[in-house]
Each structure stands twice: as C-alpha cells, then as structure tokens.
Amino acid sequence: MNYTHYKQKILSALGREADFLYDTIDKYIEDAKKSNNNELVNLWNRIKQDRLKHINDLKEALEGEIHK
C-alpha cells in the first residue's frame, strides 16, 4: 500500500470518530440525563473521553504520514 492509501484510511477513521463524537454521543448523554440515569451519563462521558483520545491519536498518525 502506498502512503496516500494510509492517509485515506486515517481520514476515513477520523471522520467516523468525529461524527460519533460530535453528532451522536451528546444526544445519548442528554437522553441519559433526561432519564436521571447517572450511571449511563458517566458511561457516555467516559466513552466520549476515549473517543477524543482516539481522534487525537488519528490526527498524530495523519501528521506522521504527511511528514514522511
């Protein structure tokens, strides 16, 4: 595989993570809050933090590929 292919894969994964993080997960958190389900609120917030780390990892990987 060439570097362009790797960059496309990283960008694709970055897009999926960002979509989930910025569109979906906040809705889940709000639903859990409305249901007064603190356990689920905490779970979704932990997942959100994990996804933020994944996005940062993907950005670093992409930067590494760009600078090769």
DSSP file (Angstrom, degrees, kcal/mol; ACC not computed):
  #  RESIDUE AA STRUCTURE BP1 BP2  ACC     N-H-->O    O-->H-N    N-H-->O    O-->H-N    TCO  KAPPA ALPHA  PHI   PSI    X-CA   Y-CA   Z-CA
    1    1 A M              0   0    0      0, 0.0     2,-0.2     0, 0.0     0, 0.0   0.000 360.0 360.0 360.0 145.6    0.0    0.0    0.0
    2    2 A N     >  -     0   0    0      1,-0.1     4,-1.6     4,-0.0     3,-0.4  -0.483 360.0-104.8 -93.2 169.2    1.2    3.5   -0.7
    3    3 A Y  H  > S+     0   0    0      1,-0.2     4,-2.5     2,-0.2     5,-0.2   0.837 118.3  59.8 -61.8 -34.2    1.2    6.4    1.7
    4    4 A T  H  > S+     0   0    0      1,-0.2     4,-2.3     2,-0.2    -1,-0.2   0.898 103.5  51.9 -61.8 -39.4   -1.8    8.0    0.1
    5    5 A H  H  > S+     0   0    0     -3,-0.4     4,-2.2     2,-0.2    -1,-0.2   0.915 109.6  49.0 -62.9 -43.2   -3.9    4.9    0.8
    6    6 A Y  H  X S+     0   0    0     -4,-1.6     4,-2.6     1,-0.2    -2,-0.2   0.909 109.9  51.9 -62.4 -41.9   -2.9    5.1    4.5
    7    7 A K  H  X S+     0   0    0     -4,-2.5     4,-2.8     1,-0.2    -1,-0.2   0.911 109.2  50.2 -61.2 -42.3   -3.8    8.7    4.7
    8    8 A Q  H  X S+     0   0    0     -4,-2.3     4,-2.3     2,-0.2    -1,-0.2   0.900 110.5  49.5 -63.2 -40.7   -7.2    8.0    3.2
    9    9 A K  H  X S+     0   0    0     -4,-2.2     4,-2.4     2,-0.2    -2,-0.2   0.925 112.5  47.3 -63.5 -44.5   -7.8    5.2    5.8
   10   10 A I  H  X S+     0   0    0     -4,-2.6     4,-2.7     1,-0.2    -2,-0.2   0.923 112.5  49.2 -64.0 -44.3   -6.8    7.5    8.6
   11   11 A L  H  X S+     0   0    0     -4,-2.8     4,-2.3     2,-0.2    -1,-0.2   0.888 110.5  51.2 -62.0 -39.1   -9.0   10.3    7.3
   12   12 A S  H  X S+     0   0    0     -4,-2.3     4,-2.1     2,-0.2    -2,-0.2   0.935 112.4  45.0 -63.8 -46.6  -11.9    7.9    7.0
   13   13 A A  H  X S+     0   0    0     -4,-2.4     4,-2.5     1,-0.2    -2,-0.2   0.894 111.7  53.5 -64.3 -39.7  -11.5    6.7   10.6
   14   14 A L  H  X S+     0   0    0     -4,-2.7     4,-2.5     1,-0.2    -1,-0.2   0.903 108.5  49.9 -61.3 -42.1  -11.1   10.3   11.8
   15   15 A G  H  X S+     0   0    0     -4,-2.3     4,-2.6     2,-0.2    -1,-0.2   0.905 110.6  48.9 -63.4 -42.8  -14.4   11.2   10.1
   16   16 A R  H  X S+     0   0    0     -4,-2.1     4,-2.2     2,-0.2     5,-0.2   0.926 113.0  47.3 -63.7 -44.6  -16.2    8.3   11.7
   17   17 A E  H  X S+     0   0    0     -4,-2.5     4,-2.8     1,-0.2    -2,-0.2   0.922 113.2  48.5 -62.5 -43.9  -14.9    9.1   15.1
   18   18 A A  H  X S+     0   0    0     -4,-2.5     4,-3.2     2,-0.2     5,-0.4   0.905 109.3  52.6 -65.4 -41.7  -15.7   12.8   14.7
   19   19 A D  H  X>S+     0   0    0     -4,-2.6     4,-2.0     1,-0.2     5,-1.0   0.944 114.1  42.6 -57.8 -48.3  -19.3   12.1   13.5
   20   20 A F  I  X>S+     0   0    0     -4,-2.2     5,-2.7     3,-0.2     4,-0.8   0.930 118.0  46.3 -63.9 -44.9  -20.0    9.9   16.5
   21   21 A L  I  <5S+     0   0    0     -4,-2.8     5,-0.4    -5,-0.2    -2,-0.2   0.917 123.0  30.9 -65.8 -45.3  -18.3   12.3   18.9
   22   22 A Y  I  <5S+     0   0    0     -4,-3.2    -1,-0.2    -5,-0.2    -2,-0.2   0.630 131.9  27.1 -96.0 -13.8  -19.9   15.5   17.7
   23   23 A D  I  <5S+     0   0    0     -4,-2.0     4,-0.3    -5,-0.4    -3,-0.2   0.774 126.7  26.0-112.3 -41.2  -23.3   14.3   16.5
   24   24 A T  I >X<S+     0   0    0     -5,-1.0     4,-1.7    -4,-0.8     3,-0.8   0.916 108.5  57.1 -96.9 -50.4  -24.3   11.2   18.3
   25   25 A I  H 3><S+     0   0    0     -5,-2.7     4,-2.5     1,-0.3     5,-0.2   0.839 102.4  56.2 -63.1 -35.9  -22.8   10.9   21.8
   26   26 A D  H 3> S+     0   0    0     -5,-0.4     4,-2.4    -6,-0.3    -1,-0.3   0.856 106.0  52.9 -64.0 -32.8  -24.1   14.2   23.1
   27   27 A K  H <> S+     0   0    0     -3,-0.8     4,-2.5    -4,-0.3    -1,-0.2   0.909 109.0  49.3 -65.5 -41.1  -27.6   13.0   22.2
   28   28 A Y  H  X S+     0   0    0     -4,-1.7     4,-2.3     2,-0.2    -2,-0.2   0.909 111.2  49.4 -63.8 -41.5  -27.0    9.9   24.2
   29   29 A I  H  X S+     0   0    0     -4,-2.5     4,-2.3     2,-0.2    -2,-0.2   0.926 111.5  48.7 -63.4 -44.6  -25.7   11.9   27.2
   30   30 A E  H  X S+     0   0    0     -4,-2.4     4,-2.6     2,-0.2    -2,-0.2   0.906 110.3  51.2 -63.0 -42.0  -28.7   14.2   27.1
   31   31 A D  H  X S+     0   0    0     -4,-2.5     4,-1.6     1,-0.2    -1,-0.2   0.914 110.7  48.7 -60.5 -43.0  -31.1   11.2   26.9
   32   32 A A  H  <>S+     0   0    0     -4,-2.3     5,-2.8     1,-0.2    -1,-0.2   0.893 111.3  50.1 -65.3 -38.9  -29.5    9.7   29.9
   33   33 A K  H ><5S+     0   0    0     -4,-2.3     3,-1.7     1,-0.2    -2,-0.2   0.917 108.3  52.3 -63.7 -43.4  -29.7   13.0   31.8
   34   34 A K  H 3<5S+     0   0    0     -4,-2.6    -1,-0.2     1,-0.3    -2,-0.2   0.823 110.5  48.9 -62.2 -30.9  -33.4   13.3   31.0
   35   35 A S  T 3<5S-     0   0    0     -4,-1.6    -1,-0.3    -5,-0.2    -2,-0.2   0.385 111.6-123.6 -87.6   3.6  -33.9    9.8   32.4
   36   36 A N  T < 5 +     0   0    0     -3,-1.7     2,-0.9     1,-0.2    -3,-0.2   0.869  60.8 149.1  54.1  39.3  -31.9   10.7   35.5
   37   37 A N     >< +     0   0    0     -5,-2.8     4,-2.1     1,-0.2     3,-0.3  -0.747  19.2 174.0-105.6  84.8  -29.6    7.8   34.8
   38   38 A N  H  > S+     0   0    0     -2,-0.9     4,-2.7     1,-0.2     5,-0.2   0.807  75.9  61.0 -62.7 -31.2  -26.3    9.0   36.2
   39   39 A E  H  > S+     0   0    0      1,-0.2     4,-2.2     2,-0.2    -1,-0.2   0.934 108.9  42.0 -62.1 -45.1  -24.7    5.6   35.5
   40   40 A L  H  > S+     0   0    0     -3,-0.3     4,-3.0     2,-0.2     5,-0.3   0.873 111.5  55.6 -69.9 -36.2  -25.3    6.0   31.8
   41   41 A V  H  X S+     0   0    0     -4,-2.1     4,-2.2     1,-0.2    -2,-0.2   0.946 111.0  45.4 -58.3 -47.3  -24.3    9.7   31.8
   42   42 A N  H  X S+     0   0    0     -4,-2.7     4,-2.2     2,-0.2    -2,-0.2   0.901 112.5  51.1 -63.6 -41.5  -21.0    8.7   33.4
   43   43 A L  H  X S+     0   0    0     -4,-2.2     4,-2.4     2,-0.2    -2,-0.2   0.948 111.8  45.9 -60.9 -50.3  -20.6    5.8   30.9
   44   44 A W  H  X S+     0   0    0     -4,-3.0     4,-2.3     1,-0.2    -1,-0.2   0.855 111.5  52.9 -64.0 -34.8  -21.2    8.0   27.8
   45   45 A N  H  X S+     0   0    0     -4,-2.2     4,-2.1    -5,-0.3    -1,-0.2   0.884 109.2  49.1 -67.7 -37.2  -18.9   10.7   29.2
   46   46 A R  H  X S+     0   0    0     -4,-2.2     4,-2.3     2,-0.2    -2,-0.2   0.917 111.9  48.7 -65.3 -42.5  -16.1    8.1   29.6
   47   47 A I  H  X S+     0   0    0     -4,-2.4     4,-2.7     1,-0.2    -2,-0.2   0.900 108.9  54.0 -62.8 -40.0  -16.7    6.9   26.1
   48   48 A K  H  X S+     0   0    0     -4,-2.3     4,-2.1     1,-0.2    -1,-0.2   0.920 108.6  48.5 -60.5 -43.9  -16.6   10.5   24.9
   49   49 A Q  H  X S+     0   0    0     -4,-2.1     4,-1.9     2,-0.2    -1,-0.2   0.899 111.1  50.8 -63.6 -40.6  -13.2   11.0   26.5
   50   50 A D  H  X S+     0   0    0     -4,-2.3     4,-2.3     1,-0.2    -2,-0.2   0.923 109.9  49.8 -61.2 -44.0  -11.9    7.8   24.9
   51   51 A R  H  X S+     0   0    0     -4,-2.7     4,-2.5     1,-0.2    -2,-0.2   0.859 106.6  55.1 -66.0 -35.0  -13.1    8.9   21.5
   52   52 A L  H  X S+     0   0    0     -4,-2.1     4,-2.2     2,-0.2    -1,-0.2   0.907 108.7  48.8 -61.8 -40.4  -11.4   12.3   22.0
   53   53 A K  H  X S+     0   0    0     -4,-1.9     4,-2.6     2,-0.2    -2,-0.2   0.915 109.5  52.1 -64.6 -41.8   -8.2   10.4   22.6
   54   54 A H  H  X S+     0   0    0     -4,-2.3     4,-2.7     1,-0.2    -2,-0.2   0.916 108.8  50.6 -59.8 -43.3   -8.8    8.3   19.5
   55   55 A I  H  X S+     0   0    0     -4,-2.5     4,-2.5     1,-0.2    -1,-0.2   0.924 111.1  48.0 -61.9 -43.9   -9.2   11.4   17.4
   56   56 A N  H  X S+     0   0    0     -4,-2.2     4,-2.3     2,-0.2    -1,-0.2   0.901 111.4  50.7 -63.6 -39.9   -6.0   12.9   18.8
   57   57 A D  H  X S+     0   0    0     -4,-2.6     4,-2.2     2,-0.2    -2,-0.2   0.916 111.4  48.1 -62.6 -43.1   -4.2    9.6   18.1
   58   58 A L  H  X S+     0   0    0     -4,-2.7     4,-2.6     2,-0.2    -2,-0.2   0.893 110.0  51.9 -65.4 -40.1   -5.5    9.6   14.5
   59   59 A K  H  X S+     0   0    0     -4,-2.5     4,-2.6     2,-0.2    -1,-0.2   0.919 110.4  48.5 -62.3 -42.7   -4.5   13.2   14.0
   60   60 A E  H  X S+     0   0    0     -4,-2.3     4,-2.2     2,-0.2    -2,-0.2   0.902 111.2  50.4 -63.4 -40.7   -1.0   12.4   15.2
   61   61 A A  H  X S+     0   0    0     -4,-2.2     4,-2.1     2,-0.2    -2,-0.2   0.909 110.8  49.3 -63.4 -42.1   -0.9    9.4   12.8
   62   62 A L  H  X S+     0   0    0     -4,-2.6     4,-2.4     2,-0.2    -2,-0.2   0.920 109.8  50.9 -64.0 -44.3   -2.0   11.5    9.9
   63   63 A E  H  X S+     0   0    0     -4,-2.6     4,-1.9     1,-0.2    -1,-0.2   0.900 109.1  52.4 -59.7 -39.9    0.6   14.2   10.7
   64   64 A G  H  < S+     0   0    0     -4,-2.2    -1,-0.2     1,-0.2    -2,-0.2   0.898 110.3  47.4 -62.4 -40.6    3.2   11.4   10.8
   65   65 A E  H >< S+     0   0    0     -4,-2.1     3,-1.0     1,-0.2    -2,-0.2   0.871 110.3  52.8 -68.5 -36.9    2.1   10.2    7.4
   66   66 A I  H 3< S+     0   0    0     -4,-2.4    -1,-0.2     1,-0.2    -2,-0.2   0.880 108.9  49.5 -66.0 -37.7    2.1   13.7    5.9
   67   67 A H  T 3<        0   0    0     -4,-1.9    -1,-0.2     1,-0.2    -2,-0.2   0.338 360.0 360.0 -88.8   8.3    5.7   14.4    7.1
   68   68 A K    <         0   0    0     -3,-1.0    -1,-0.2    -4,-0.2    -2,-0.1   0.472 360.0 360.0 -77.3 360.0    7.1   11.1    5.7
